[in-house]
Amino acid sequence: MRVIFNEELGLVADDLDRMALSVRDAIKKAGRSMLKCDVETAQEVIDGDADIDRLHASIIDQCIRLLAKQSPVATDLRVVVSTLSLSATFERMGDLARHIAETARRSYPDPTLPEEVVPLFQQMQEFLDVLADRLVDMLSDRDTTIAERIIINDDKMDKLHQKTFEYALSDDWRGSRQQLIDMVLVARFMERLGDHGVSAARRVVYIVSGFDPSKDPRDLDSDLD
């Protein structure tokens, strides 16, 4: 029975890895579609979200069967329940990437953002690109060091997100009203992607150690590079 459980759990883990890879691609492509007015890439993200949803549904079904048939306890139970949580987190991240891509598609051929805010959003996207890569590496290796760095670097995205409010409230705003709305929405989507990345990192630390880490571990270097 133990061999069967491990084999079935391995299949679930493979699906979760594939889901993380798909989400990574969606995050990067969504950002590129927004910043470069690339409607074809935006459509790829929108269409690809269905695959992420199918993986999510498959993982739920497999985990429910594992819980019903194998009755896991202790560490095994922690892994199965955490896999369900991670799958839900990645599914939501896929949705957020799709929202960004839909915004880019809706505004095409006009730019989603006015020129003056593009450098700020490029910084936000660069942060998310690094986060997306690190989520894949963290998950495949169950690497708690990467997870902890993701957690403590979340403040960087929060600070960048805060700067978008300065533009939105400025009397010098030169973009259109639609661009103002899109900027606020996209900034929120990107900030939430960062938050969900932290949730995934915390869950991996919990899988490995059974410990739910605080947001700001003091004994770690906060440099993401």
N, CA, C and O of each residue as an XYZ file, in Angstrom:
900
protein
N       0.824     -1.206      0.000
C       0.000      0.000      0.000
C       0.859      1.258      0.000
O       0.523      2.259     -0.631
N       1.983      1.184      0.727
C       2.854      2.359      0.786
C       3.433      2.680     -0.588
O       3.552      3.847     -0.963
N       3.792      1.641     -1.333
C       4.338      1.843     -2.673
C       3.300      2.497     -3.573
O       3.611      3.419     -4.328
N       2.071      2.017     -3.489
C       0.990      2.581     -4.308
C       0.763      4.047     -3.955
O       0.597      4.889     -4.838
N       0.756      4.345     -2.649
C       0.553      5.725     -2.210
C       1.643      6.635     -2.769
O       1.357      7.716     -3.283
N       2.879      6.194     -2.666
C       3.990      7.012     -3.152
C       3.913      7.225     -4.658
O       4.215      8.311     -5.152
N       3.511      6.192     -5.383
C       3.386      6.327     -6.835
C       2.293      7.331     -7.192
O       2.479      8.178     -8.066
N       1.155      7.232     -6.510
C       0.048      8.139     -6.805
C       0.388      9.568     -6.392
O       0.031     10.524     -7.080
N       1.077      9.704     -5.271
C       1.483     11.034     -4.821
C       2.499     11.640     -5.799
O       2.506     12.851     -6.021
N       3.348     10.796     -6.377
C       4.306     11.273     -7.364
C       3.617     11.813     -8.609
O       4.074     12.795     -9.194
N       2.521     11.180     -9.019
C       1.763     11.660    -10.172
C       1.150     13.025     -9.888
O       1.122     13.901    -10.753
N       0.661     13.191     -8.666
C       0.093     14.485     -8.274
C       1.180     15.554     -8.285
O       0.965     16.669     -8.761
N       2.344     15.204     -7.759
C       3.460     16.155     -7.727
C       3.874     16.567     -9.135
O       4.225     17.723     -9.372
N       3.833     15.613    -10.071
C       4.177     15.932    -11.457
C       3.189     16.939    -12.046
O       3.585     17.872    -12.745
N       1.911     16.744    -11.759
C       0.903     17.691    -12.239
C       1.094     19.070    -11.622
O       0.913     20.087    -12.293
N       1.460     19.103    -10.347
C       1.681     20.388     -9.683
C       2.885     21.103    -10.285
O       2.867     22.323    -10.447
N       3.928     20.353    -10.616
C       5.094     20.946    -11.280
C       4.707     21.524    -12.637
O       5.137     22.619    -13.002
N       3.889     20.778    -13.383
C       3.442     21.272    -14.687
C       2.594     22.533    -14.522
O       2.670     23.457    -15.332
N       1.807     22.554    -13.490
C       0.969     23.724    -13.226
C       1.837     24.946    -12.921
O       1.565     26.043    -13.409
N       2.873     24.753    -12.119
C       3.772     25.851    -11.778
C       4.471     26.385    -13.029
O       4.629     27.596    -13.179
N       4.891     25.489    -13.927
C       5.526     25.912    -15.174
C       4.559     26.713    -16.037
O       4.939     27.725    -16.627
N       3.314     26.263    -16.110
C       2.316     26.975    -16.912
C       2.029     28.354    -16.335
O       1.866     29.324    -17.077
N       1.969     28.437    -15.016
C       1.727     29.729    -14.363
C       2.911     30.664    -14.582
O       2.730     31.856    -14.829
N       4.123     30.122    -14.491
C       5.305     30.946    -14.758
C       5.233     31.560    -16.153
O       5.472     32.756    -16.323
N       4.904     30.740    -17.151
C       4.819     31.244    -18.517
C       3.715     32.287    -18.653
O       3.881     33.289    -19.349
N       2.588     32.047    -17.987
C       1.463     32.982    -18.067
C       1.825     34.336    -17.475
O       1.478     35.376    -18.034
N       2.520     34.322    -16.345
C       2.919     35.585    -15.699
C       3.846     36.382    -16.608
O       3.667     37.587    -16.785
N       4.825     35.712    -17.177
C       5.791     36.407    -18.035
C       5.142     36.918    -19.316
O       5.393     38.049    -19.734
N       4.317     36.097    -19.932
C       3.667     36.509    -21.173
C       2.650     37.609    -20.939
O       2.514     38.512    -21.764
N       1.937     37.549    -19.831
C       0.950     38.589    -19.538
C       1.628     39.941    -19.382
O       1.150     40.951    -19.899
N       2.748     39.952    -18.664
C       3.484     41.200    -18.500
C       3.989     41.738    -19.817
O       3.917     42.939    -20.080
N       4.508     40.833    -20.655
C       5.021     41.261    -21.949
C       3.898     41.802    -22.831
O       4.084     42.798    -23.531
N       2.745     41.156    -22.800
C       1.630     41.615    -23.630
C       1.171     43.003    -23.220
O       0.789     43.810    -24.067
N       1.206     43.284    -21.921
C       0.783     44.590    -21.424
C       1.796     45.675    -21.768
O       1.426     46.750    -22.239
N       3.075     45.390    -21.532
C       4.108     46.406    -21.705
C       4.433     46.678    -23.168
O       4.878     47.772    -23.516
N       4.213     45.690    -24.021
C       4.583     45.827    -25.434
C       3.379     45.873    -26.369
O       3.535     45.826    -27.589
N       2.178     45.966    -25.799
C       0.955     46.002    -26.615
C       0.923     44.814    -27.579
O       0.643     44.975    -28.767
N       1.210     43.633    -27.058
C       1.308     42.424    -27.876
C       0.017     41.614    -27.713
O      -0.122     40.818    -26.784
N      -0.906     41.834    -28.622
C      -2.228     41.224    -28.482
C      -2.178     39.713    -28.718
O      -2.971     38.976    -28.133
N      -1.261     39.241    -29.564
C      -1.173     37.796    -29.810
C      -0.702     37.057    -28.561
O      -1.224     35.992    -28.229
N       0.279     37.621    -27.875
C       0.744     37.005    -26.630
C      -0.345     37.068    -25.572
O      -0.519     36.125    -24.800
N      -1.075     38.169    -25.534
C      -2.193     38.283    -24.588
C      -3.202     37.164    -24.813
O      -3.700     36.566    -23.860
N      -3.499     36.885    -26.085
C      -4.465     35.827    -26.381
C      -3.927     34.458    -25.988
O      -4.694     33.594    -25.564
N      -2.626     34.247    -26.120
C      -2.027     32.981    -25.682
C      -2.267     32.756    -24.187
O      -2.597     31.650    -23.761
N      -2.099     33.801    -23.413
C      -2.311     33.695    -21.966
C      -3.770     33.382    -21.665
O      -4.073     32.523    -20.836
N      -4.662     34.079    -22.340
C      -6.099     33.877    -22.111
C      -6.505     32.450    -22.458
O      -7.211     31.790    -21.695
N      -6.051     31.984    -23.615
C      -6.392     30.615    -24.043
C      -5.740     29.572    -23.138
O      -6.336     28.534    -22.849
N      -4.519     29.849    -22.694
C      -3.789     28.875    -21.886
C      -4.319     28.696    -20.481
O      -3.981     27.721    -19.810
N      -5.145     29.623    -20.027
C      -5.670     29.504    -18.664
C      -6.539     28.264    -18.499
O      -6.649     27.721    -17.400
N      -7.151     27.820    -19.578
C      -7.986     26.609    -19.501
C      -7.144     25.392    -19.129
O      -7.615     24.513    -18.407
N      -5.909     25.330    -19.612
C      -5.024     24.212    -19.266
C      -4.659     24.238    -17.776
O      -4.588     23.192    -17.131
N      -4.432     25.420    -17.246
C      -4.147     25.548    -15.817
C      -5.350     25.093    -15.003
O      -5.198     24.405    -13.994
N      -6.538     25.474    -15.440
C      -7.759     25.062    -14.738
C      -7.933     23.550    -14.774
O      -8.365     22.951    -13.790
N      -7.597     22.924    -15.915
C      -7.726     21.462    -16.011
C      -6.744     20.757    -15.079
O      -7.089     19.756    -14.452
N      -5.535     21.273    -14.991
C      -4.573     20.681    -14.060
C      -5.055     20.830    -12.622
O      -4.919     19.911    -11.815
N      -5.612     21.978    -12.313
C      -6.152     22.210    -10.970
C      -7.242     21.193    -10.642
O      -7.246     20.607     -9.560
N      -8.162     20.988    -11.578
C      -9.246     20.030    -11.358
C      -8.702     18.611    -11.205
O      -9.191     17.843    -10.377
N      -7.700     18.267    -11.999
C      -7.107     16.932    -11.918
C      -6.437     16.712    -10.564
O      -6.571     15.643     -9.967
N      -5.724     17.716    -10.084
C      -5.044     17.602     -8.786
C      -6.055     17.439     -7.666
O      -5.836     16.645     -6.751
N      -7.155     18.174     -7.721
C      -8.196     18.031     -6.701
C      -8.728     16.603     -6.683
O      -8.844     15.989     -5.622
N      -9.051     16.078     -7.863
C      -9.588     14.714     -7.950
C      -8.590     13.695     -7.399
O      -8.973     12.793     -6.654
N      -7.327     13.832     -7.758
C      -6.317     12.876     -7.297
C      -6.127     12.960     -5.778
O      -5.999     11.935     -5.109
N      -6.110     14.151     -5.253
C      -5.918     14.312     -3.801
C      -7.107     13.768     -3.017
O      -6.937     13.169     -1.956
N      -8.304     13.979     -3.542
C      -9.488     13.441     -2.873
C      -9.444     11.916     -2.850
O      -9.790     11.297     -1.844
N      -9.017     11.313     -3.958
C      -8.894      9.855     -3.992
C      -7.844      9.363     -3.000
O      -8.041      8.351     -2.326
N      -6.732     10.085     -2.915
C      -5.693      9.709     -1.951
C      -6.217      9.785     -0.518
O      -5.949      8.901      0.296
N      -6.953     10.826     -0.222
C      -7.501     10.968      1.130
C      -8.520      9.878      1.434
O      -8.564      9.356      2.548
N      -9.333      9.536      0.446
C     -10.395      8.549      0.659
C      -9.864      7.120      0.709
O     -10.319      6.318      1.525
N      -8.913      6.799     -0.152
C      -8.442      5.420     -0.272
C      -7.285      5.096      0.659
O      -7.192      3.980      1.170
N      -6.395      6.072      0.886
C      -5.164      5.787      1.614
C      -5.194      6.257      3.073
O      -4.387      5.810      3.888
N      -6.123      7.156      3.394
C      -6.225      7.693      4.761
C      -4.857      8.106      5.319
O      -4.434      7.595      6.356
N      -4.169      9.018      4.642
C      -2.818      9.400      5.092
C      -2.849     10.113      6.431
O      -3.835     10.765      6.775
N      -1.776      9.988      7.178
C      -1.642     10.660      8.469
C      -0.280     11.338      8.534
O       0.584     11.113      7.686
N      -0.104     12.174      9.559
C       1.179     12.827      9.829
C       1.703     13.559      8.599
O       0.984     14.357      7.998
N       2.954     13.290      8.222
C       3.592     14.012      7.123
C       2.856     13.808      5.806
O       2.710     14.748      5.025
N       2.391     12.588      5.552
C       1.683     12.310      4.298
C       0.423     13.170      4.178
O       0.127     13.706      3.110
N      -0.305     13.293      5.270
C      -1.517     14.109      5.256
C      -1.159     15.573      5.007
O      -1.854     16.270      4.267
N      -0.088     16.027      5.617
C       0.357     17.408      5.428
C       0.688     17.667      3.961
O       0.359     18.728      3.430
N       1.333     16.712      3.308
C       1.699     16.876      1.900
C       0.459     16.944      1.021
O       0.371     17.801      0.142
N      -0.493     16.056      1.246
C      -1.694     16.017      0.401
C      -2.513     17.296      0.562
O      -2.927     17.900     -0.427
N      -2.744     17.705      1.799
C      -3.532     18.907      2.046
C      -2.814     20.144      1.503
O      -3.448     21.039      0.942
N      -1.505     20.190      1.669
C      -0.737     21.327      1.164
C      -0.719     21.355     -0.357
O      -0.693     22.430     -0.957
N      -0.733     20.190     -0.983
C      -0.800     20.137     -2.439
C      -2.111     20.726     -2.941
O      -2.129     21.435     -3.947
N      -3.196     20.439     -2.253
C      -4.481     21.057     -2.600
C      -4.403     22.576     -2.493
O      -4.897     23.295     -3.362
N      -3.785     23.053     -1.431
C      -3.653     24.489     -1.224
C      -2.783     25.137     -2.302
O      -3.126     26.193     -2.834
N      -1.658     24.498     -2.619
C      -0.779     25.030     -3.660
C      -1.466     25.068     -5.018
O      -1.308     26.023     -5.779
N      -2.220     24.033     -5.312
C      -2.938     23.988     -6.584
C      -3.930     25.144     -6.683
O      -4.041     25.781     -7.731
N      -4.646     25.413     -5.604
C      -5.601     26.525     -5.595
C      -4.883     27.864     -5.755
O      -5.378     28.764     -6.433
N      -3.719     27.989     -5.128
C      -2.939     29.221     -5.246
C      -2.469     29.439     -6.676
O      -2.578     30.545     -7.204
N      -1.949     28.396     -7.303
C      -1.480     28.519     -8.682
C      -2.637     28.790     -9.645
O      -2.484     29.528    -10.618
N      -3.787     28.192     -9.368
C      -4.948     28.445    -10.223
C      -5.331     29.912    -10.170
O      -5.659     30.511    -11.195
N      -5.290     30.490     -8.984
C      -5.618     31.901     -8.833
C      -4.565     32.783     -9.511
O      -4.902     33.808    -10.104
N      -3.309     32.390     -9.425
C      -2.257     33.154    -10.108
C      -2.461     33.120    -11.623
O      -2.226     34.116    -12.307
N      -2.893     31.983    -12.138
C      -3.211     31.902    -13.559
C      -4.342     32.836    -13.934
O      -4.312     33.471    -14.988
N      -5.349     32.919    -13.061
C      -6.466     33.838    -13.308
C      -5.996     35.290    -13.337
O      -6.421     36.071    -14.188
N      -5.117     35.643    -12.402
C      -4.622     37.017    -12.354
C      -3.801     37.361    -13.600
O      -3.912     38.462    -14.138
N      -2.979     36.415    -14.051
C      -2.237     36.636    -15.294
C      -3.200     36.810    -16.461
O      -2.978     37.650    -17.333
N      -4.269     36.018    -16.475
C      -5.271     36.156    -17.534
C      -5.935     37.537    -17.482
O      -6.181     38.146    -18.523
N      -6.224     38.026    -16.279
C      -6.833     39.359    -16.146
C      -5.929     40.440    -16.752
O      -6.407     41.353    -17.426
N      -4.623     40.326    -16.505
C      -3.678     41.300    -17.072
C      -3.693     41.212    -18.598
O      -3.713     42.232    -19.288
N      -3.683     39.989    -19.112
C      -3.703     39.793    -20.562
C      -5.006     40.305    -21.167
O      -4.998     40.880    -22.256
N      -6.113     40.105    -20.480
C      -7.401     40.602    -20.978
C      -7.422     42.127    -21.026
O      -8.010     42.719    -21.931
N      -6.782     42.752    -20.053
C      -6.687     44.211    -20.057
C      -5.872     44.685    -21.254
O      -6.239     45.652    -21.921
N      -4.758     43.995    -21.522
C      -3.922     44.347    -22.676
C      -4.690     44.154    -23.980
O      -4.588     44.979    -24.888
N      -5.452     43.078    -24.078
C      -6.229     42.824    -25.300
C      -7.321     43.867    -25.479
O      -7.582     44.319    -26.594
N      -7.955     44.246    -24.381
C      -9.046     45.214    -24.468
C      -8.554     46.586    -24.918
O      -9.243     47.275    -25.671
N      -7.375     46.986    -24.468
C      -6.871     48.317    -24.796
C      -6.231     48.387    -26.189
O      -6.085     49.473    -26.751
N      -5.853     47.235    -26.741
C      -5.186     47.190    -28.055
C      -6.061     47.849    -29.129
O      -7.272     47.632    -29.119
N      -5.501     48.648    -30.061
C      -4.068     48.889    -30.301
C      -3.466     50.011    -29.451
O      -2.276     50.302    -29.567
N      -4.270     50.634    -28.609
C      -3.714     51.670    -27.735
C      -2.932     51.014    -26.607
O      -3.250     49.895    -26.205
N      -1.911     51.695    -26.092
C      -1.167     51.137    -24.957
C      -2.034     51.079    -23.704
O      -2.863     51.957    -23.465
N      -1.832     50.046    -22.922
C      -2.583     49.915    -21.674
C      -2.226     51.033    -20.704
O      -3.085     51.520    -19.968
N      -0.969     51.438    -20.703
C      -0.464     52.409    -19.733
C       0.151     53.610    -20.440
O       0.726     53.459    -21.518
N       0.039     54.804    -19.852
C       0.750     55.958    -20.413
C       2.251     55.829    -20.187
O       2.695     55.099    -19.300
N       3.017     56.535    -20.985
C       4.475     56.390    -20.967
C       5.091     56.634    -19.594
O       6.052     55.965    -19.215
N       4.541     57.588    -18.850
C       5.214     57.976    -17.603
C       5.205     56.894    -16.545
O       6.042     56.917    -15.643
N       4.270     55.931    -16.626
C       4.223     54.879    -15.605
C       4.865     53.581    -16.079
O       5.027     52.651    -15.288
N       5.230     53.504    -17.345
C       5.803     52.258    -17.878
C       7.049     51.811    -17.114
O       7.157     50.627    -16.797
N       8.008     52.715    -16.800
C       9.190     52.256    -16.054
C       8.845     51.608    -14.716
O       9.476     50.629    -14.319
N       7.849     52.149    -14.021
C       7.434     51.560    -12.751
C       6.877     50.156    -12.955
O       7.209     49.237    -12.206
N       6.040     49.993    -13.956
C       5.448     48.684    -14.204
C       6.477     47.695    -14.754
O       6.335     46.487    -14.567
N       7.496     48.193    -15.421
C       8.593     47.307    -15.827
C       9.304     46.751    -14.594
O       9.680     45.579    -14.571
N       9.488     47.578    -13.581
C      10.092     47.093    -12.337
C       9.210     46.040    -11.675
O       9.701     45.021    -11.189
N       7.914     46.294    -11.659
C       6.991     45.324    -11.064
C       7.021     44.003    -11.826
O       6.986     42.929    -11.226
N       7.087     44.093    -13.153
C       7.114     42.868    -13.944
C       8.428     42.130    -13.775
O       8.443     40.900    -13.731
N       9.530     42.859    -13.678
C      10.822     42.205    -13.434
C      10.795     41.442    -12.111
O      11.330     40.338    -12.014
N      10.179     42.028    -11.106
C      10.030     41.330     -9.822
C       9.229     40.043    -10.009
O       9.608     38.993     -9.491
N       8.122     40.125    -10.750
C       7.274     38.950    -10.948
C       7.963     37.890    -11.799
O       7.753     36.696    -11.584
N       8.782     38.309    -12.764
C       9.522     37.334    -13.570
C      10.471     36.518    -12.695
O      10.569     35.298    -12.835
N      11.168     37.207    -11.792
C      12.063     36.508    -10.873
C      11.260     35.596     -9.945
O      11.632     34.446     -9.712
N      10.164     36.121     -9.425
C       9.305     35.333     -8.541
C       8.824     34.069     -9.239
O       8.862     32.985     -8.656
N       8.371     34.200    -10.479
C       7.838     33.052    -11.212
C       8.891     31.968    -11.393
O       8.608     30.781    -11.231
N      10.117     32.387    -11.734
C      11.208     31.412    -11.876
C      11.507     30.731    -10.547
O      11.717     29.519    -10.491
N      11.524     31.508     -9.499
C      11.865     30.958     -8.187
C      10.772     30.026     -7.656
O      11.065     29.068     -6.941
N       9.536     30.302     -8.000
C       8.462     29.399     -7.581
C       8.641     28.016     -8.196
O       8.442     27.003     -7.524
N       9.016     27.974     -9.465
C       9.247     26.690    -10.136
C      10.404     25.953     -9.485
O      10.297     24.762     -9.191
N      11.511     26.653     -9.257
C      12.679     26.027     -8.631
C      12.368     25.564     -7.211
O      12.761     24.472     -6.800
N      11.665     26.401     -6.480
C      11.304     26.073     -5.105
C      10.460     24.812     -5.045
O      10.681     23.943     -4.201
N       9.498     24.718     -5.939
C       8.584     23.589     -5.904
C       9.260     22.295     -6.327
O       9.057     21.254     -5.704
N      10.063     22.355     -7.382
C      10.678     21.128     -7.891
C      11.667     20.536     -6.897
O      11.826     19.317     -6.830
N      12.338     21.397     -6.117
C      13.352     20.934     -5.165
C      12.886     20.972     -3.718
O      13.621     20.575     -2.813
N      11.652     21.454     -3.496
C      11.164     21.683     -2.120
C      12.212     22.487     -1.340
O      12.581     22.140     -0.218
N      12.671     23.557     -1.963
C      13.789     24.344     -1.453
C      13.272     25.434     -0.518
O      12.695     26.421     -0.973
N      13.477     25.259      0.784
C      12.978     26.226      1.753
C      13.790     27.517      1.770
O      13.295     28.559      2.200
N      15.034     27.449      1.304
C      15.830     28.679      1.228
C      15.233     29.635      0.212
O      15.108     30.831      0.477
N      14.864     29.111     -0.953
C      14.188     29.940     -1.947
C      12.853     30.434     -1.402
O      12.496     31.598     -1.582
N      12.124     29.556     -0.742
C      10.822     29.933     -0.191
C      10.952     31.094      0.789
O      10.161     32.037      0.752
N      11.944     31.023      1.659
C      12.119     32.077      2.656
C      12.497     33.401      2.008
O      12.093     34.460      2.488
N      13.262     33.356      0.931
C      13.632     34.590      0.242
C      12.416     35.206     -0.461
O      12.273     36.427     -0.511
N      11.561     34.365     -0.991
C      10.315     34.871     -1.584
C       9.486     35.591     -0.528
O       8.940     36.665     -0.779
N       9.399     34.997      0.640
C       8.580     35.569      1.710
C       9.088     36.944      2.134
O       8.314     37.896      2.229
N      10.389     37.042      2.387
C      10.904     38.294      2.939
C      11.028     39.391      1.892
O      11.180     40.561      2.245
N      10.965     39.035      0.604
C      11.078     40.054     -0.437
C       9.733     40.599     -0.899
O       9.682     41.435     -1.802
N       8.664     40.144     -0.300
C       7.339     40.609     -0.702
C       7.182     42.115     -0.506
O       6.430     42.755     -1.241
N       7.874     42.685      0.467
C       7.770     44.122      0.720
C       8.208     44.944     -0.492
O       7.744     46.070     -0.675
N       9.094     44.394     -1.316
C       9.539     45.133     -2.503
C       8.368     45.391     -3.443
O       8.203     46.502     -3.947
N       7.560     44.368     -3.677
C       6.390     44.560     -4.533
C       5.382     45.501     -3.877
O       4.767     46.321     -4.559
N       5.210     45.392     -2.580
C       4.273     46.276     -1.889
C       4.662     47.743     -2.062
O       3.800     48.603     -2.241
N       5.956     48.022     -2.007
C       6.427     49.404     -2.157
C       6.221     49.901     -3.579
O       5.842     51.053     -3.792
N       6.470     49.033     -4.547
C       6.234     49.415     -5.937
C       4.750     49.657     -6.182
O       4.372     50.602     -6.874
N       3.924     48.806     -5.615
C       2.476     48.971     -5.760
C       2.021     50.302     -5.158
O       1.168     50.985     -5.725
N       2.583     50.660     -4.028
C       2.222     51.910     -3.370
C       2.521     53.111     -4.274
O       1.788     54.100     -4.254
N       3.574     53.029     -5.050
C       3.931     54.137     -5.936
C       2.879     54.370     -7.015
O       2.729     55.491     -7.500
N       2.158     53.331     -7.392
C       1.131     53.521     -8.418
C       0.029     54.448     -7.926
O      -0.595     55.142     -8.728
N      -0.220     54.470     -6.616
C      -1.231     55.372     -6.072
C      -0.820     56.833     -6.238
O      -1.664     57.708     -6.432
N       0.477     57.082     -6.158
C       0.964     58.451     -6.329
C       0.628     58.962     -7.731
O       0.236     60.117     -7.899
N       0.785     58.098     -8.731
C       0.408     58.488    -10.087
C      -1.109     58.668    -10.202
O      -1.587     59.632    -10.801
N      -1.850     57.734     -9.624
C      -3.302     57.783     -9.754
C      -3.898     59.037     -9.111
O      -4.911     59.556     -9.579
N      -3.271     59.515     -8.047
C      -3.798     60.673     -7.311
C      -3.170     61.993     -7.748
O      -3.545     63.054     -7.248
N      -2.228     61.934     -8.670
C      -1.500     63.137     -9.073
C      -2.365     64.048     -9.939
O      -3.133     63.580    -10.780
N      -2.230     65.349     -9.720
C      -2.908     66.330    -10.564
C      -2.260     66.425    -11.944
O      -2.826     67.020    -12.861
N      -1.085     65.841    -12.084
C      -0.349     65.901    -13.344
C      -0.598     64.693    -14.248
O       0.083     64.521    -15.258
N      -1.565     63.864    -13.888
C      -1.851     62.683    -14.701
C      -2.175     63.093    -16.134
O      -3.027     63.952    -16.359
N      -1.490     62.472    -17.115
C      -1.666     62.834    -18.514
C      -2.304     61.716    -19.345
O      -2.565     61.895    -20.535
N      -2.547     60.588    -18.729
C      -3.189     59.512    -19.461
C      -4.697     59.690    -19.525
O      -5.249     60.620    -18.939
N      -5.352     58.793    -20.240
C      -6.812     58.838    -20.337
C      -7.445     58.271    -19.077
O      -6.772     57.667    -18.242
N      -8.737     58.472    -18.956
C      -9.452     57.899    -17.801
C      -9.397     56.371    -17.835
O      -9.264     55.717    -16.801
N      -9.503     55.816    -19.053
C      -9.431     54.359    -19.165
C      -8.064     53.849    -18.744
O      -7.968     52.816    -18.082
N      -7.013     54.553    -19.116
C      -5.674     54.155    -18.701
C      -5.511     54.251    -17.185
O      -4.814     53.439    -16.577
N      -6.148     55.230    -16.590
C      -6.099     55.352    -15.136
C      -6.750     54.137    -14.476
O      -6.209     53.558    -13.533
N      -7.918     53.766    -14.990
C      -8.613     52.588    -14.449
C      -7.765     51.331    -14.651
O      -7.596     50.527    -13.735
N      -7.239     51.179    -15.860
C      -6.438     49.989    -16.165
C      -5.174     49.934    -15.307
O      -4.778     48.862    -14.852
N      -4.543     51.087    -15.088
C      -3.333     51.111    -14.276
C      -3.615     50.618    -12.855
O      -2.870     49.805    -12.308
N      -4.696     51.120    -12.271
C      -5.033     50.721    -10.905
C      -5.351     49.235    -10.840
O      -4.915     48.544     -9.920
N      -6.116     48.739    -11.821
C      -6.488     47.322    -11.828
C      -5.274     46.424    -12.037
O      -5.081     45.454    -11.305
N      -4.456     46.749    -13.040
C      -3.291     45.916    -13.333
C      -2.315     45.916    -12.163
O      -1.747     44.877    -11.827
N      -2.117     47.078    -11.542
C      -1.233     47.150    -10.375
C      -1.728     46.239     -9.269
O      -0.941     45.567     -8.603
N      -3.035     46.222     -9.080
C      -3.616     45.338     -8.052
C      -3.410     43.874     -8.420
O      -3.066     43.063     -7.560
N      -3.615     43.527     -9.686
C      -3.409     42.144    -10.117
C      -1.956     41.718     -9.871
O      -1.697     40.609     -9.404
N      -1.030     42.597    -10.186
C       0.390     42.274    -10.026
C       0.756     42.151     -8.552
O       1.519     41.265     -8.168
N       0.214     43.035     -7.735
C       0.483     42.954     -6.292
C      -0.071     41.663     -5.709
O       0.552     41.052     -4.840
N      -1.232     41.249     -6.181
C      -1.825     40.006     -5.696
C      -1.027     38.788     -6.164
O      -0.948     37.791     -5.447
N      -0.442     38.859     -7.346
C       0.441     37.777     -7.782
C       1.591     37.616     -6.800
O       1.963     36.494     -6.456
N       2.156     38.730     -6.348
C       3.216     38.660     -5.343
C       2.733     38.034     -4.057
O       3.431     37.215     -3.460
N       1.534     38.414     -3.621
C       0.982     37.858     -2.381
C       0.766     36.352     -2.489
O       1.067     35.605     -1.557
N       0.246     35.913     -3.628
C       0.021     34.469     -3.810
C       1.348     33.715     -3.884
O       1.441     32.569     -3.443
N       2.373     34.362     -4.442
C       3.689     33.740     -4.424
C       4.181     33.498     -3.015
O       4.781     32.463     -2.724
N       3.923     34.464     -2.135
C       4.283     34.296     -0.721
C       3.502     33.153     -0.093
O       4.060     32.361      0.666
N       2.219     33.063     -0.404
C       1.400     31.965      0.129
C       1.953     30.610     -0.292
O       2.008     29.677      0.509
N       2.361     30.509     -1.557
C       2.941     29.252     -2.040
C       4.245     28.950     -1.317
O       4.504     27.802     -0.955
N       5.063     29.967     -1.105
C       6.339     29.763     -0.415
C       6.113     29.297      1.021
O       6.795     28.389      1.496
N       5.176     29.903      1.697
C       4.877     29.483      3.070
C       4.410     28.036      3.117
O       4.744     27.286      4.033
N       3.633     27.666      2.113
C       3.120     26.292      2.090
C       4.238     25.290      1.877
O       4.210     24.205      2.458
N       5.223     25.630      1.055
C       6.353     24.720      0.838
C       7.171     24.575      2.117
O       7.596     23.473      2.465
N       7.392     25.686      2.816
C       8.098     25.597      4.103
C       7.326     24.686      5.052
O       7.927     23.897      5.781
N       6.014     24.791      5.048
C       5.180     23.959      5.921
C       5.274     22.481      5.533
O       5.332     21.612      6.403
N       5.289     22.198      4.233
C       5.420     20.808      3.783
C       6.712     20.195      4.319
O       6.725     19.074      4.827
N       7.794     20.956      4.192
C       9.104     20.421      4.545
C       9.301     20.330      6.053
O       9.829     19.339      6.558
N       8.873     21.368      6.771
C       9.222     21.462      8.193
C       8.050     21.312      9.158
O       8.249     21.040     10.342
N       6.828     21.491      8.652
C       5.686     21.516      9.554
C       5.524     22.847     10.248
O       4.665     23.000     11.116
N       6.360     23.830      9.862
C       6.350     25.144     10.505
C       5.816     26.174      9.526
O       6.229     26.202      8.366
N       4.891     27.031      9.987
C       4.355     28.116      9.166
C       5.184     29.363      9.446
O       5.040     29.959     10.513
N       6.059     29.780      8.508
C       6.996     30.861      8.797
C       6.318     32.212      8.917
O       5.271     32.451      8.317
N       6.921     33.085      9.694
C       6.455     34.470      9.760
C       6.855     35.169      8.476
O       7.687     34.667      7.720
N       6.270     36.314      8.233
C       6.523     37.015      6.973
C       7.919     37.606      6.914
O       8.476     37.744      5.825
N       8.498     37.958      8.047
C       9.778     38.668      8.048
C      10.824     37.964      8.907
O      11.191     38.478      9.964
N      11.307     36.809      8.481
C      12.381     36.172      9.246
C      13.573     37.112      9.356
O      14.031     37.646      8.347
N      14.078     37.320     10.561
C      15.140     38.298     10.770
C      16.525     37.762     10.466
O      17.477     38.532     10.351
N      16.647     36.447     10.333
C      17.978     35.881     10.170
C      18.355     35.637      8.728
O      19.347     34.963      8.450
N      17.559     36.185      7.785
C      17.822     35.950      6.370
C      18.174     37.248      5.655
O      17.639     38.313      5.961
N      19.073     37.133      4.712
C      19.398     38.254      3.845
C      18.225     38.529      2.917
O      17.694     37.597      2.313
N      17.813     39.764      2.791
C      16.624     40.087      2.004
C      16.921     40.330      0.543
O      16.031     40.749     -0.197
N      18.135     40.082      0.104
C      18.480     40.318     -1.302
C      17.992     39.147     -2.140
O      18.388     38.005     -1.906
N      17.139     39.421     -3.109
C      16.571     38.364     -3.962
C      17.553     37.910     -5.019
O      17.410     36.807     -5.547
N      18.538     38.714     -5.345
C      19.439     38.375     -6.453
C      20.341     37.196     -6.115
O      21.157     36.786     -6.940
